Amino acid sequence: MFRLHDVSYTYADSRTGGAALSHVSAEVAQGEFRWLLGPSGAGKSSLLSILSLEVQATSGMVEILGMPVMHARRAALARLRRRIGAVRQDFRLLPDMNVFDNVALPLRLQHRAEAEIRHEVHAIMKWVGLENRLDALPPQLSGGEQQRVAIARAVIYRPDLLVADEPTNALDERQAARLITMFHRLAEMGTTIVVATHNDAIVRRYPAQAIELAHGHMVRDYNG
Ligand SMILES: Nc1ncnc2c1ncn2[C@@H]1O[C@H](COP(=O)(O)OP(=O)(O)OP(=O)(O)O)[C@@H](O)[C@H]1O
């Protein structure tokens, strides 16, 4: 779950001089799926960066998985971060590490047994259809393949909160539909999920509640 109350965010080197987010409030319960909609520059990625604890809101109240994060200690934030999966637009895969090790990383941080890690990585990579590319380095993969690796890494440990920034933009229609189905299944198992997208077709196909932003303001919080 998360709660945002009157949250604003301004980049230190703001290109426009204005706030990327202004007075945004939203509340999403555990196990809910939300679309995050709005035109380019509306503030979607900025909101996801706040939810994934990459940046701190400039003002307002942010509570994530029950923890108010504005004044939390660094160690508590580090523990909280491990419960949050994130798929960023630029994938953020480690280029010198092969696909297996990239996807295994969150499980290794949890000190899981190596046999269990092998089992989990093979299962998720089979699901994303890349079980034959485990030895490849990320730069050797296509954009869509890299995106699927990034998704596998984000969901492999069933995070309590998953934020995904345009996770279908490099996928074909069939893969995109499978992905959203999988996200809904994860939500049913208790993961809170926020997906930023420009893909109107997929939003129409999978109607769900949405947070809609424009120019950093929340224009609506509605049932799709
Ligand atoms: N690193 C940054 N430094 C300064 N300003 C930024 C930075 N990233 C984004 N901005 C500005 O913040 C505002 C919101 O951008 P953001 O990337 O959150 O929008 P978005 O809705 O995710 O857009 P897109 O759909 O194109 O990804 C824009 O005005 C943008 O120019």
The ligand as a Tripos MOL2 file, in Angstrom:
@<TRIPOS>MOLECULE
LIG
   31    33     1     0     0
SMALL
NO_CHARGES

@<TRIPOS>ATOM
      1 N1         16.1600   14.6540  -14.2250 N.pl3     1 LIG1
      2 C1         15.3730   15.7210  -14.4140 C.ar      1 LIG1
      3 N2         15.8560   16.9660  -14.1660 N.ar      1 LIG1
      4 C2         15.0830   18.0580  -14.3200 C.ar      1 LIG1
      5 N3         13.7950   18.0210  -14.7340 N.ar      1 LIG1
      6 C3         13.2560   16.8140  -15.0010 C.ar      1 LIG1
      7 C4         14.0250   15.6130  -14.8690 C.ar      1 LIG1
      8 N4         13.2280   14.5630  -15.2040 N.ar      1 LIG1
      9 C5         12.0290   15.0800  -15.5510 C.ar      1 LIG1
     10 N5         12.0440   16.4420  -15.4440 N.ar      1 LIG1
     11 C6         10.8940   17.3460  -15.6890 C.3       1 LIG1
     12 O1          9.8430   17.0020  -14.7940 O.3       1 LIG1
     13 C7          8.5800   17.0320  -15.4560 C.3       1 LIG1
     14 C8          7.8950   15.6770  -15.3320 C.3       1 LIG1
     15 O2          8.6790   14.6970  -16.0260 O.3       1 LIG1
     16 P1          8.4110   13.1320  -15.9240 P.3       1 LIG1
     17 O3          9.5720   12.4470  -16.5650 O.co2     1 LIG1
     18 O4          8.0670   12.7760  -14.5330 O.co2     1 LIG1
     19 O5          7.1000   13.0070  -16.8640 O.3       1 LIG1
     20 P2          6.4330   11.6990  -17.5060 P.3       1 LIG1
     21 O6          4.9590   11.8660  -17.3510 O.co2     1 LIG1
     22 O7          7.0410   10.4760  -16.9200 O.co2     1 LIG1
     23 O8          6.8420   11.8360  -19.0290 O.3       1 LIG1
     24 P3          7.1130   10.6590  -20.1380 P.3       1 LIG1
     25 O9          5.7530   10.0540  -20.3900 O.co2     1 LIG1
     26 O10         7.6310   11.4220  -21.3070 O.co2     1 LIG1
     27 O11         8.0900    9.6960  -19.5430 O.co2     1 LIG1
     28 C9          8.8600   17.4620  -16.9040 C.3       1 LIG1
     29 O12         8.6220   18.8540  -16.9780 O.3       1 LIG1
     30 C10        10.3240   17.1400  -17.0910 C.3       1 LIG1
     31 O13        10.9210   18.0250  -18.0110 O.3       1 LIG1
@<TRIPOS>BOND
     1     1     2 1
     2     2     3 ar
     3     2     7 ar
     4     3     4 ar
     5     4     5 ar
     6     5     6 ar
     7     6     7 ar
     8     6    10 ar
     9     7     8 ar
    10     8     9 ar
    11     9    10 ar
    12    10    11 1
    13    11    12 1
    14    11    30 1
    15    12    13 1
    16    13    14 1
    17    13    28 1
    18    14    15 1
    19    15    16 1
    20    16    17 2
    21    16    18 1
    22    16    19 1
    23    19    20 1
    24    20    21 2
    25    20    22 1
    26    20    23 1
    27    23    24 1
    28    24    25 2
    29    24    26 1
    30    24    27 1
    31    28    29 1
    32    28    30 1
    33    30    31 1
@<TRIPOS>SUBSTRUCTURE
     1 LIG1         1 GROUP 0 **** ****
